[in-house]
């Protein structure tokens, strides 16, 4: 696999790009110029200390985008969609209003990991979520984690009286 024949302007810009202050641009220019000299992909990869697939990707990108391939694109996701959407948010709220022992858990207070585990077990999420994903979902409910953690109420009829005496 080799780069297509370069125009005079492209070659000049690639030569100039080798002196860029951005390592991304320098590496890509080195790869493209070496390929234009007729060097094989494996030799370029060995010479620059990168994978052969990296060299192939650079050449393909150059064929698709031309000189625009010398600048790095954003690494951010193109679309972002919350895992816990509006319909699942209410299920999350309902879950936090219950006690963990009702879900077979040995503790009486919710933790981030416990919420993630129960959400996954109930099929509300495809995999266990990170702490940040759960925090964001709770924030969309309009509450903070500390508040959500304290939503639990005890079945003990004296619970409110005992709780009020603890706060005094």
C-alpha angles and dihedrals in degrees: 000000000000136000116259120258109292123229119232091254092049092049091049092050092047091051090049091047091059087071094050120127089228113088091207092060094042093052093048093048091050091051095047095046092048090050090048088055087058099255116153122249093246092051092049091049092049092046093050097036097241137115122279088236089059090057091048091049092052092050092047091048091050090051090052103039105018117206090351086077089073092075121069118246122223114281092208117113114267092227130020121200123175115243090217104052128182095284093049092044091071090051088052091051090050091048092052090050090060130072121255093235088064086065094047096263121140097223131074098216129065120243127189091252092048093051090049091049095049093045089054093045091052091051095243091123129033093227139002109294127225123252090253093053091053092044090052092049091050090047089054086057087061097246137101124239093249090057092045091049091056097050091095116111126194125236087226108115089217093051098106092047092049092045093052091050090053091056094052 
